[in-house]
Structures are given as C-alpha cells and as structure tokens.
Amino acid sequence: MTLPVAFHRAARAEFIEAAAWYEAKRMDLGVAFIAEIDRCVALAAEQPQLHAVLHKGVRRVTAEHFPYSVYFRAEAERIVVLAVFHGRRDPAIWRHRA
C-alpha cells in the first residue's frame, strides 16, 4: 500500500529551488531532477520501513545522479517529507524539523 505524501513547507521550497537551479544550468535538467526526487518520494511512500532511521524517526532515500536525499518521517496514515537536501549542506538545518 502506498501512503499519501505531505511536504513540509521548507522541503517543498528546497525542492522547487533546486529544480529551478538545475533547469537554469541546462534545459530539461530540472525536469530530470524532479523525476528523480519524485522516484525517491514514491519509494518512501511504497515501503517506508525499508529505509534506515537516521535521527528521531527520520529516514532517507538517496537520489541517483544528483547529490540530494529525501528525508522523511513515516506516520500511521502518511509520510511527511521533511527535506529535499543537498548532501553538502549542514544536516542540522533539517534536523530541527524532526
């Protein structure tokens, strides 16, 4: 069963900002980024328990071909995406959302 997905406001903003940055670098690269993050979110929604807990119940799916990860929390009825985060950023930024 695939759980519904909700995005934290900051995660949605990170996602949109990163997609725009990639699209500005090369036409259709932003589209490819969106597709990859969507794939990561779908994996989280389909089988959240497959992903290890990193911090206070927060789990991660790592993107392919992009230095990003999707951080999420699995709840009983949904998953909440807390961050769409570049691997070089300070994780303390998303940890306060947990």
LINNOR-V842279 format. One record per helix or strand of 2 or more residues. SS is the DSSP state (alpha for helix, beta for strand). FROM is the first residue (numbers start at 1). LEN is the number of residues. If there is no record, write none. Layout:
ss/from/len
SS/FROM/LEN
SS/FROM/LEN
This chain:
ss/from/len
beta/4/4
alpha/9/17
alpha/29/18
alpha/48/3
beta/53/3
beta/58/5
beta/68/7
beta/78/9
alpha/92/4
